[in-house]
């Protein structure tokens, strides 16, 4: 793996788990539940200049990363609800890189996205905590990725949460913040 890959994928790329045992799912659910606190702790005390620093050359700024988490996890929460209420619905993907370049992602203070992350994760945790074993075998059809079970989607968003926290932590370590 090159240095660029290390910075882009600080915890490695997502690998779908071979199985989804209840104990493993519980750990993934805990990551979802705890993410709002972890994001707030990761950015605590950072100045606007620091928030506007990319985590790698050509990468997103810390501000864009936090706004991206809000965008991405809002989509994820809705995908879970669709999958639980419809039979393998086809979801609409979105261009996350283009969204990160929109004015709200590049300039808006983080308060709105932190509030979104807190609210979405509170609801998402309540939904996940109430899901049955069989519910995790439901899923959605992603136009590019194919069929995605909710067990796999949960593992992916656990990884996604840790992945972006590692971007922020890596930048802070590199810069000595």
Phi, psi and omega in degrees: 000133180284168178300321178299317178297321179300317180287325181285322181235072186296339176247014182088162178289159178294134173234121180298136180292149179291330178214170180227086179278152181307321180294321178292316178299322179299321178294319177297318180297321178298321177301316179298316181296320187274348186305315181306316179296320182291322177295314180299318179294323182294328184257356183304129176082358179283138178281169176301320178299318179292319178296335181264017177263129177290146180286343174204162178300127181080001181263179179287156172281166175303319179301313180296322179298313181295316178296323178297318178302315178299313180298310185296315184284335171295316177298317181298314180302315179294324177297320177298314181296319177299314182295329180281343185243354179228164180270100179046062180294150173275124181265161178262118174286168178220159181272091186298326178294320178293320178299321182293342179268354178289155186305319182297323181285333184267337188231337186295136172305155188282351183307314182297316181289325176297320177295317177300312182300316179298313181292314180299316183290327175297314180290319181297317177299315179300319178295310181299318182295334181267353183288143177276169176305315181293329180300327181289348177268352172284170180185197181224164177257117176265127184306330180258330187263347183084207182287130180233115177287159178292332175297316179291318179299320178299314178298321181295319181283336168298309178301314182302318179298310182292325179301310182284328173297322178293327175301312182293315181298319180296318178296315180299320180293314180300318183274350181072030180278000000 
